[in-house]
């Protein structure tokens, strides 16, 4: 049996009905959706396999591999993507992740 601290984030312990836990796959799905909204970045291949999450002491760190649109500023697009993921996770879950690591693995070209 897996340790709950590694697969789940505890969101709430504030009421008598019980705790609320979110599986790390929930955060991966939100990150994938955020990437799909960023038109200058692309999760190629199997998108969910390009996003990794780690939970240590109820702190979430996400890592993802993306390709960027050729000609775009790498720092600007990566920072925009980081901010978008953090904001979406916080909006949808009320939880703020510790870090979002963006690894640029290449570029893609638009068909002219």
Helices and strands as residue ranges (DSSP letters): H 4-7, E 8-12, E 20-23, H 24-37, E 41-42, G 47-50, E 51-56, E 59-69, H 74-93, E 99-108
